[in-house]
């Protein structure tokens, strides 16, 4: 799980994942650099986790 100062950092490539003002808790965001998906768990404090595929 990642935590940063209002910036979501991709757990794979460490690029910043942009978050819109209307982004809500539970939304899934995708890294524009590598395609990794993260789920927004909380906005204050900012918490998110990487989504992994179930195989």
C-alpha positions in Angstrom: 0.0 0.0 0.0 1.3 3.4 -0.9 1.1 6.7 0.9 2.4 10.1 -0.3 1.6 13.8 0.0 -1.4 14.0 -2.3 0.4 12.2 -5.1 -0.1 8.7 -6.1 3.2 7.1 -7.0 3.0 4.0 -9.3 4.3 1.0 -7.3 5.9 -0.5 -10.5 7.6 2.4 -12.3 7.4 5.2 -9.7 5.7 7.6 -12.1 3.1 10.0 -10.7 -0.5 8.8 -11.4 -2.7 11.8 -11.9 -5.8 12.2 -9.7 -8.7 14.4 -10.8 -10.7 16.6 -8.4 -13.7 14.3 -8.9 -11.7 11.2 -8.2 -13.6 9.3 -5.5 -12.6 6.6 -2.9 -12.9 3.2 -4.6 -11.9 4.6 -8.1 -9.3 2.6 -10.1 -6.6 4.7 -11.6 -4.1 3.6 -14.3 -0.5 4.6 -14.6 0.0 6.3 -18.0 3.6 5.1 -18.1 3.2 1.3 -17.5 -0.5 0.6 -17.2 -0.4 -0.5 -13.6 -3.8 0.0 -11.9 -4.2 1.2 -8.3 -7.3 1.6 -6.2 -7.9 4.7 -4.2 -8.6 3.6 -0.6 -8.7 7.0 1.2 -8.2 10.7 0.2 -7.4 12.0 3.7 -4.9 10.6 4.5 -4.1 9.5 0.9 -3.9 5.7 0.7 -4.0 3.5 -2.3 -3.0 -0.1 -3.3 -2.0 -1.8 -6.4 -4.5 -4.0 -8.1 -3.2 -7.5 -9.0 -4.7 -9.9 -11.4 -6.2 -13.1 -9.9 -5.1 -16.1 -12.0 
